[in-house]
Amino acid sequence: METIVNTAKKSGHKVYADHVFKTEISDPLAFAHEMNDIRKQSQALIAEVSIHSTGVGHDIRLALSEKKPTLIIYAKKEEKQVSEIIRSINNRLVTIASYSNISEVQDIVKKFINNSKSKLDTKFILIIPPEIDRYLEWASDYKRMHKAQLVREAVENYMGNDKDWEEYQKEE
């Protein structure tokens, strides 16, 4: 829907997949460009799912596998057409919303854009001593997880037990 594209552009964001409004479905390069845009260019995905499309489902899956905040939006009058699988997605990166008019679309998109900034992961470089690296190597193999996942999990556990952090969160 062009309203989504225009709202995102007016919010100062570059839109990478607005070509879907201009490209023939039979264009084999459109799919490859779209995948590249989702993987490397975009920070978020907005998927209008009022009309059934397996391509949009693939885009959603790809965006989530790349850890991109995703807005799934559809017209209330078309709710029955929206796949139950899509409507039941439960992921911290996903926002699902329905709309009745263009004004609601604009409000939903603006709110999503503002909220998605807080969901984007931040790249963090960590210099560690050899003993910690040795442990992470072992744990990575033993638990079949990436080192970054192990570090993230350790920090999340620490945060969950940090009473000072809990107090700070309440003050905000």
Contacts in CASP RR format, 6 or more apart in sequence:
PFRMAT RR
TARGET T0000
AUTHOR 0000-0000-0000
METHOD contacts of the structure
MODEL  1
METIVNTAKKSGHKVYADHVFKTEISDPLAFAHEMNDIRKQSQALIAEVS
IHSTGVGHDIRLALSEKKPTLIIYAKKEEKQVSEIIRSINNRLVTIASYS
NISEVQDIVKKFINNSKSKLDTKFILIIPPEIDRYLEWASDYKRMHKAQL
VREAVENYMGNDKDWEEYQKEE
1 48 0 8 1.000
1 105 0 8 1.000
2 21 0 8 1.000
3 102 0 8 1.000
3 105 0 8 1.000
3 106 0 8 1.000
3 109 0 8 1.000
4 46 0 8 1.000
4 48 0 8 1.000
4 73 0 8 1.000
4 105 0 8 1.000
4 109 0 8 1.000
5 15 0 8 1.000
5 18 0 8 1.000
5 21 0 8 1.000
7 105 0 8 1.000
7 106 0 8 1.000
7 109 0 8 1.000
7 110 0 8 1.000
8 15 0 8 1.000
8 46 0 8 1.000
8 109 0 8 1.000
8 113 0 8 1.000
9 15 0 8 1.000
11 109 0 8 1.000
11 110 0 8 1.000
11 113 0 8 1.000
13 113 0 8 1.000
14 41 0 8 1.000
16 37 0 8 1.000
16 38 0 8 1.000
16 41 0 8 1.000
16 42 0 8 1.000
17 34 0 8 1.000
17 37 0 8 1.000
17 38 0 8 1.000
17 42 0 8 1.000
19 30 0 8 1.000
19 33 0 8 1.000
19 34 0 8 1.000
20 30 0 8 1.000
20 34 0 8 1.000
23 30 0 8 1.000
24 30 0 8 1.000
34 59 0 8 1.000
35 62 0 8 1.000
38 45 0 8 1.000
38 59 0 8 1.000
38 62 0 8 1.000
38 63 0 8 1.000
38 66 0 8 1.000
38 68 0 8 1.000
39 62 0 8 1.000
39 66 0 8 1.000
42 63 0 8 1.000
42 68 0 8 1.000
43 68 0 8 1.000
43 69 0 8 1.000
43 116 0 8 1.000
43 120 0 8 1.000
44 63 0 8 1.000
44 68 0 8 1.000
44 69 0 8 1.000
44 70 0 8 1.000
44 71 0 8 1.000
44 112 0 8 1.000
44 113 0 8 1.000
44 116 0 8 1.000
44 120 0 8 1.000
45 59 0 8 1.000
45 60 0 8 1.000
45 63 0 8 1.000
45 68 0 8 1.000
45 69 0 8 1.000
45 70 0 8 1.000
45 71 0 8 1.000
46 70 0 8 1.000
46 71 0 8 1.000
46 73 0 8 1.000
46 109 0 8 1.000
46 112 0 8 1.000
47 56 0 8 1.000
47 57 0 8 1.000
47 59 0 8 1.000
47 60 0 8 1.000
47 63 0 8 1.000
47 70 0 8 1.000
47 71 0 8 1.000
47 72 0 8 1.000
47 73 0 8 1.000
48 56 0 8 1.000
48 73 0 8 1.000
48 74 0 8 1.000
49 56 0 8 1.000
49 57 0 8 1.000
49 72 0 8 1.000
49 73 0 8 1.000
49 74 0 8 1.000
49 82 0 8 1.000
49 83 0 8 1.000
49 86 0 8 1.000
50 74 0 8 1.000
50 75 0 8 1.000
50 78 0 8 1.000
50 81 0 8 1.000
50 82 0 8 1.000
51 78 0 8 1.000
51 81 0 8 1.000
52 81 0 8 1.000
52 83 0 8 1.000
57 86 0 8 1.000
60 70 0 8 1.000
60 72 0 8 1.000
60 86 0 8 1.000
60 89 0 8 1.000
63 70 0 8 1.000
64 70 0 8 1.000
64 91 0 8 1.000
64 93 0 8 1.000
64 94 0 8 1.000
67 93 0 8 1.000
67 121 0 8 1.000
68 93 0 8 1.000
69 93 0 8 1.000
69 94 0 8 1.000
69 95 0 8 1.000
69 112 0 8 1.000
69 115 0 8 1.000
69 116 0 8 1.000
69 119 0 8 1.000
69 120 0 8 1.000
70 91 0 8 1.000
70 93 0 8 1.000
70 94 0 8 1.000
70 95 0 8 1.000
71 94 0 8 1.000
71 95 0 8 1.000
71 96 0 8 1.000
71 97 0 8 1.000
71 108 0 8 1.000
71 109 0 8 1.000
71 112 0 8 1.000
71 116 0 8 1.000
72 86 0 8 1.000
72 89 0 8 1.000
72 94 0 8 1.000
72 95 0 8 1.000
72 96 0 8 1.000
72 97 0 8 1.000
73 96 0 8 1.000
73 97 0 8 1.000
73 98 0 8 1.000
73 99 0 8 1.000
73 105 0 8 1.000
73 108 0 8 1.000
73 109 0 8 1.000
74 81 0 8 1.000
74 82 0 8 1.000
74 98 0 8 1.000
74 99 0 8 1.000
75 98 0 8 1.000
75 99 0 8 1.000
75 100 0 8 1.000
76 98 0 8 1.000
76 99 0 8 1.000
76 100 0 8 1.000
77 100 0 8 1.000
79 87 0 8 1.000
79 98 0 8 1.000
86 96 0 8 1.000
87 96 0 8 1.000
89 96 0 8 1.000
92 119 0 8 1.000
93 119 0 8 1.000
95 112 0 8 1.000
95 115 0 8 1.000
97 108 0 8 1.000
97 112 0 8 1.000
99 105 0 8 1.000
99 108 0 8 1.000
126 151 0 8 1.000
128 136 0 8 1.000
136 147 0 8 1.000
136 150 0 8 1.000
136 151 0 8 1.000
137 147 0 8 1.000
139 145 0 8 1.000
139 147 0 8 1.000
139 150 0 8 1.000
140 146 0 8 1.000
140 147 0 8 1.000
140 150 0 8 1.000
143 150 0 8 1.000
145 153 0 8 1.000
159 165 0 8 1.000
160 166 0 8 1.000
END
